[in-house]
Amino acid sequence: MMQERLKRMKMRSWRRGTKEMDLVLGPYADAHLERMSPQELDAFEAILAEQDQDLMAWVLGHKPAPEAHLPLIARLLAFAEARKGRI
């Protein structure tokens, strides 16, 4: 059952609807989902439920992210920054 959840989350991470969010969420999911705690998985699933335009605005810093998403948005940004040049 957990494997099904992880597989579904990976697919949702890579098939967002916008290529930009695919490139932010997909690699992060590939690198981290298998090692996330249940609470971290819930937080990531909550991010996946958000609209791409909202996620993009939060990631780019154009709008503040909701308080509940701030820790994960910070980790996504740090991961994306570390990967720069490898896309």
VMD Tcl script that builds the backbone (N, CA, C; Angstrom):
set m [mol new atoms 261]
animate dup $m
set s [atomselect $m all]
$s set {name element resname resid chain x y z} {
  {N N MET 1 A 0.819 -1.194 0.000}
  {CA C MET 1 A 0.000 0.000 0.000}
  {C C MET 1 A 0.868 1.264 0.000}
  {N N MET 2 A 1.944 1.240 0.785}
  {CA C MET 2 A 2.846 2.390 0.819}
  {C C MET 2 A 3.508 2.585 -0.539}
  {N N GLN 3 A 3.890 1.487 -1.191}
  {CA C GLN 3 A 4.523 1.582 -2.511}
  {C C GLN 3 A 3.580 2.220 -3.524}
  {N N GLU 4 A 2.296 1.903 -3.431}
  {CA C GLU 4 A 1.308 2.509 -4.323}
  {C C GLU 4 A 1.231 4.011 -4.097}
  {N N ARG 5 A 1.242 4.408 -2.835}
  {CA C ARG 5 A 1.197 5.840 -2.510}
  {C C ARG 5 A 2.419 6.552 -3.067}
  {N N LEU 6 A 3.594 5.976 -2.860}
  {CA C LEU 6 A 4.824 6.589 -3.353}
  {C C LEU 6 A 4.821 6.679 -4.878}
  {N N LYS 7 A 4.375 5.633 -5.530}
  {CA C LYS 7 A 4.316 5.622 -6.992}
  {C C LYS 7 A 3.368 6.713 -7.496}
  {N N ARG 8 A 2.212 6.818 -6.856}
  {CA C ARG 8 A 1.233 7.846 -7.233}
  {C C ARG 8 A 1.804 9.253 -7.020}
  {N N MET 9 A 2.500 9.446 -5.905}
  {CA C MET 9 A 3.085 10.754 -5.604}
  {C C MET 9 A 4.190 11.104 -6.599}
  {N N LYS 10 A 5.001 10.123 -6.977}
  {CA C LYS 10 A 6.050 10.385 -7.977}
  {C C LYS 10 A 5.428 10.789 -9.301}
  {N N MET 11 A 4.388 10.076 -9.707}
  {CA C MET 11 A 3.736 10.404 -10.971}
  {C C MET 11 A 3.143 11.812 -10.925}
  {N N ARG 12 A 2.500 12.158 -9.823}
  {CA C ARG 12 A 1.919 13.495 -9.682}
  {C C ARG 12 A 3.009 14.573 -9.642}
  {N N SER 13 A 4.185 14.218 -9.169}
  {CA C SER 13 A 5.295 15.169 -9.121}
  {C C SER 13 A 5.841 15.464 -10.508}
  {N N TRP 14 A 5.862 14.457 -11.365}
  {CA C TRP 14 A 6.425 14.591 -12.711}
  {C C TRP 14 A 5.403 15.022 -13.751}
  {N N ARG 15 A 4.133 14.925 -13.453}
  {CA C ARG 15 A 3.093 15.259 -14.437}
  {C C ARG 15 A 2.156 16.309 -13.865}
  {N N ARG 16 A 2.716 17.478 -13.626}
  {CA C ARG 16 A 1.987 18.565 -12.985}
  {C C ARG 16 A 1.084 19.324 -13.941}
  {N N GLY 17 A 1.514 19.458 -15.164}
  {CA C GLY 17 A 0.782 20.310 -16.093}
  {C C GLY 17 A 1.658 21.444 -16.584}
  {N N THR 18 A 2.648 21.816 -15.786}
  {CA C THR 18 A 3.637 22.790 -16.236}
  {C C THR 18 A 5.020 22.158 -16.110}
  {N N LYS 19 A 5.806 22.324 -17.138}
  {CA C LYS 19 A 7.146 21.728 -17.161}
  {C C LYS 19 A 8.008 22.271 -16.017}
  {N N GLU 20 A 7.825 23.541 -15.703}
  {CA C GLU 20 A 8.627 24.148 -14.629}
  {C C GLU 20 A 8.411 23.430 -13.297}
  {N N MET 21 A 7.151 23.142 -12.984}
  {CA C MET 21 A 6.885 22.464 -11.710}
  {C C MET 21 A 7.289 20.993 -11.781}
  {N N ASP 22 A 7.195 20.397 -12.980}
  {CA C ASP 22 A 7.713 19.027 -13.143}
  {C C ASP 22 A 9.189 18.986 -12.759}
  {N N LEU 23 A 9.935 19.992 -13.201}
  {CA C LEU 23 A 11.377 20.022 -12.979}
  {C C LEU 23 A 11.764 20.387 -11.547}
  {N N VAL 24 A 10.839 20.959 -10.806}
  {CA C VAL 24 A 11.087 21.240 -9.387}
  {C C VAL 24 A 10.676 20.034 -8.541}
  {N N LEU 25 A 9.451 19.565 -8.740}
  {CA C LEU 25 A 8.905 18.514 -7.874}
  {C C LEU 25 A 9.372 17.106 -8.235}
  {N N GLY 26 A 9.522 16.822 -9.534}
  {CA C GLY 26 A 9.894 15.481 -9.965}
  {C C GLY 26 A 11.228 15.008 -9.409}
  {N N PRO 27 A 12.299 15.754 -9.639}
  {CA C PRO 27 A 13.597 15.311 -9.102}
  {C C PRO 27 A 13.615 15.240 -7.572}
  {N N TYR 28 A 12.913 16.170 -6.923}
  {CA C TYR 28 A 12.845 16.142 -5.464}
  {C C TYR 28 A 12.173 14.841 -4.995}
  {N N ALA 29 A 11.062 14.505 -5.648}
  {CA C ALA 29 A 10.352 13.270 -5.291}
  {C C ALA 29 A 11.246 12.056 -5.514}
  {N N ASP 30 A 11.928 12.011 -6.653}
  {CA C ASP 30 A 12.817 10.881 -6.940}
  {C C ASP 30 A 13.895 10.732 -5.870}
  {N N ALA 31 A 14.417 11.849 -5.411}
  {CA C ALA 31 A 15.525 11.823 -4.452}
  {C C ALA 31 A 15.085 11.583 -3.013}
  {N N HIS 32 A 13.858 11.975 -2.656}
  {CA C HIS 32 A 13.503 11.998 -1.233}
  {C C HIS 32 A 12.311 11.159 -0.797}
  {N N LEU 33 A 11.373 10.864 -1.673}
  {CA C LEU 33 A 10.134 10.213 -1.229}
  {C C LEU 33 A 10.366 8.921 -0.447}
  {N N GLU 34 A 11.259 8.098 -0.906}
  {CA C GLU 34 A 11.476 6.787 -0.277}
  {C C GLU 34 A 11.927 6.891 1.183}
  {N N ARG 35 A 12.542 8.018 1.543}
  {CA C ARG 35 A 13.085 8.180 2.894}
  {C C ARG 35 A 12.258 9.107 3.776}
  {N N MET 36 A 11.148 9.615 3.269}
  {CA C MET 36 A 10.338 10.556 4.045}
  {C C MET 36 A 9.552 9.847 5.140}
  {N N SER 37 A 9.374 10.563 6.225}
  {CA C SER 37 A 8.522 10.074 7.317}
  {C C SER 37 A 7.059 10.214 6.885}
  {N N PRO 38 A 6.150 9.568 7.590}
  {CA C PRO 38 A 4.728 9.733 7.255}
  {C C PRO 38 A 4.279 11.199 7.278}
  {N N GLN 39 A 4.786 11.979 8.228}
  {CA C GLN 39 A 4.427 13.394 8.306}
  {C C GLN 39 A 4.971 14.167 7.101}
  {N N GLU 40 A 6.190 13.848 6.690}
  {CA C GLU 40 A 6.775 14.507 5.520}
  {C C GLU 40 A 6.020 14.129 4.244}
  {N N LEU 41 A 5.600 12.883 4.149}
  {CA C LEU 41 A 4.805 12.454 2.996}
  {C C LEU 41 A 3.479 13.205 2.949}
  {N N ASP 42 A 2.853 13.378 4.103}
  {CA C ASP 42 A 1.603 14.132 4.161}
  {C C ASP 42 A 1.823 15.577 3.705}
  {N N ALA 43 A 2.925 16.174 4.137}
  {CA C ALA 43 A 3.231 17.554 3.739}
  {C C ALA 43 A 3.486 17.646 2.238}
  {N N PHE 44 A 4.199 16.674 1.686}
  {CA C PHE 44 A 4.467 16.683 0.253}
  {C C PHE 44 A 3.178 16.458 -0.529}
  {N N GLU 45 A 2.330 15.581 -0.033}
  {CA C GLU 45 A 1.044 15.348 -0.690}
  {C C GLU 45 A 0.191 16.618 -0.670}
  {N N ALA 46 A 0.277 17.383 0.404}
  {CA C ALA 46 A -0.462 18.651 0.477}
  {C C ALA 46 A 0.061 19.632 -0.570}
  {N N ILE 47 A 1.370 19.649 -0.778}
  {CA C ILE 47 A 1.958 20.497 -1.826}
  {C C ILE 47 A 1.457 20.045 -3.194}
  {N N LEU 48 A 1.394 18.749 -3.417}
  {CA C LEU 48 A 0.930 18.223 -4.703}
  {C C LEU 48 A -0.521 18.593 -4.981}
  {N N ALA 49 A -1.293 18.853 -3.941}
  {CA C ALA 49 A -2.702 19.218 -4.114}
  {C C ALA 49 A -2.874 20.685 -4.511}
  {N N GLU 50 A -1.812 21.469 -4.399}
  {CA C GLU 50 A -1.891 22.894 -4.732}
  {C C GLU 50 A -1.836 23.104 -6.248}
  {N N GLN 51 A -2.329 24.244 -6.677}
  {CA C GLN 51 A -2.300 24.628 -8.088}
  {C C GLN 51 A -0.875 25.017 -8.493}
  {N N ASP 52 A -0.502 24.677 -9.717}
  {CA C ASP 52 A 0.842 24.992 -10.200}
  {C C ASP 52 A 1.158 26.485 -10.139}
  {N N GLN 53 A 0.199 27.321 -10.509}
  {CA C GLN 53 A 0.481 28.752 -10.512}
  {C C GLN 53 A 0.770 29.268 -9.101}
  {N N ASP 54 A 0.110 28.692 -8.096}
  {CA C ASP 54 A 0.402 29.076 -6.712}
  {C C ASP 54 A 1.780 28.571 -6.295}
  {N N LEU 55 A 2.056 27.300 -6.605}
  {CA C LEU 55 A 3.366 26.729 -6.271}
  {C C LEU 55 A 4.491 27.529 -6.903}
  {N N MET 56 A 4.333 27.874 -8.178}
  {CA C MET 56 A 5.375 28.618 -8.875}
  {C C MET 56 A 5.600 29.982 -8.228}
  {N N ALA 57 A 4.524 30.659 -7.866}
  {CA C ALA 57 A 4.648 31.965 -7.206}
  {C C ALA 57 A 5.377 31.831 -5.871}
  {N N TRP 58 A 5.119 30.765 -5.133}
  {CA C TRP 58 A 5.792 30.552 -3.848}
  {C C TRP 58 A 7.255 30.217 -4.051}
  {N N VAL 59 A 7.535 29.346 -5.003}
  {CA C VAL 59 A 8.914 28.920 -5.258}
  {C C VAL 59 A 9.754 30.087 -5.759}
  {N N LEU 60 A 9.174 30.921 -6.607}
  {CA C LEU 60 A 9.905 32.072 -7.142}
  {C C LEU 60 A 9.947 33.247 -6.171}
  {N N GLY 61 A 9.196 33.156 -5.089}
  {CA C GLY 61 A 9.179 34.230 -4.111}
  {C C GLY 61 A 8.288 35.395 -4.494}
  {N N HIS 62 A 7.411 35.195 -5.466}
  {CA C HIS 62 A 6.506 36.264 -5.882}
  {C C HIS 62 A 5.362 36.451 -4.894}
  {N N LYS 63 A 5.034 35.402 -4.182}
  {CA C LYS 63 A 3.988 35.446 -3.152}
  {C C LYS 63 A 4.466 34.609 -1.978}
  {N N PRO 64 A 4.077 34.997 -0.783}
  {CA C PRO 64 A 4.460 34.173 0.372}
  {C C PRO 64 A 3.666 32.871 0.387}
  {N N ALA 65 A 4.345 31.795 0.702}
  {CA C ALA 65 A 3.687 30.485 0.822}
  {C C ALA 65 A 2.902 30.448 2.133}
  {N N PRO 66 A 1.834 29.669 2.168}
  {CA C PRO 66 A 1.126 29.485 3.440}
  {C C PRO 66 A 2.089 28.923 4.494}
  {N N GLU 67 A 1.880 29.326 5.701}
  {CA C GLU 67 A 2.742 28.931 6.830}
  {C C GLU 67 A 2.984 27.421 6.867}
  {N N ALA 68 A 1.945 26.635 6.638}
  {CA C ALA 68 A 2.075 25.173 6.714}
  {C C ALA 68 A 3.027 24.618 5.658}
  {N N HIS 69 A 3.182 25.323 4.540}
  {CA C HIS 69 A 4.038 24.846 3.455}
  {C C HIS 69 A 5.468 25.395 3.508}
  {N N LEU 70 A 5.724 26.364 4.358}
  {CA C LEU 70 A 7.038 27.027 4.365}
  {C C LEU 70 A 8.224 26.079 4.526}
  {N N PRO 71 A 8.202 25.138 5.470}
  {CA C PRO 71 A 9.378 24.262 5.608}
  {C C PRO 71 A 9.666 23.452 4.342}
  {N N LEU 72 A 8.642 22.909 3.728}
  {CA C LEU 72 A 8.846 22.100 2.532}
  {C C LEU 72 A 9.234 22.966 1.338}
  {N N ILE 73 A 8.657 24.134 1.215}
  {CA C ILE 73 A 9.041 25.042 0.125}
  {C C ILE 73 A 10.526 25.395 0.267}
  {N N ALA 74 A 10.989 25.627 1.485}
  {CA C ALA 74 A 12.410 25.930 1.712}
  {C C ALA 74 A 13.287 24.748 1.288}
  {N N ARG 75 A 12.863 23.522 1.600}
  {CA C ARG 75 A 13.642 22.347 1.199}
  {C C ARG 75 A 13.632 22.167 -0.318}
  {N N LEU 76 A 12.487 22.417 -0.948}
  {CA C LEU 76 A 12.412 22.341 -2.409}
  {C C LEU 76 A 13.357 23.345 -3.054}
  {N N LEU 77 A 13.382 24.565 -2.530}
  {CA C LEU 77 A 14.265 25.600 -3.073}
  {C C LEU 77 A 15.729 25.231 -2.888}
  {N N ALA 78 A 16.083 24.733 -1.723}
  {CA C ALA 78 A 17.475 24.345 -1.469}
  {C C ALA 78 A 17.885 23.209 -2.398}
  {N N PHE 79 A 17.000 22.250 -2.603}
  {CA C PHE 79 A 17.289 21.125 -3.491}
  {C C PHE 79 A 17.462 21.618 -4.926}
  {N N ALA 80 A 16.545 22.465 -5.383}
  {CA C ALA 80 A 16.619 22.997 -6.752}
  {C C ALA 80 A 17.894 23.807 -6.934}
  {N N GLU 81 A 18.256 24.585 -5.957}
  {CA C GLU 81 A 19.475 25.407 -6.021}
  {C C GLU 81 A 20.709 24.508 -6.124}
  {N N ALA 82 A 20.735 23.447 -5.365}
  {CA C ALA 82 A 21.875 22.516 -5.375}
  {C C ALA 82 A 21.980 21.802 -6.729}
  {N N ARG 83 A 20.867 21.634 -7.418}
  {CA C ARG 83 A 20.841 20.928 -8.704}
  {C C ARG 83 A 21.109 21.847 -9.894}
  {N N LYS 84 A 21.170 23.131 -9.687}
  {CA C LYS 84 A 21.348 24.065 -10.802}
  {C C LYS 84 A 22.508 23.617 -11.687}
  {N N GLY 85 A 22.248 23.688 -12.969}
  {CA C GLY 85 A 23.278 23.288 -13.921}
  {C C GLY 85 A 23.228 21.812 -14.279}
  {N N ARG 86 A 22.396 21.038 -13.563}
  {CA C ARG 86 A 22.288 19.613 -13.854}
  {C C ARG 86 A 20.985 19.278 -14.574}
  {N N ILE 87 A 20.208 20.277 -14.912}
  {CA C ILE 87 A 18.937 20.039 -15.610}
  {C C ILE 87 A 19.194 20.046 -17.098}
}
mol reanalyze $m
mol bondsrecalc $m
mol representation Tube
mol addrep $m
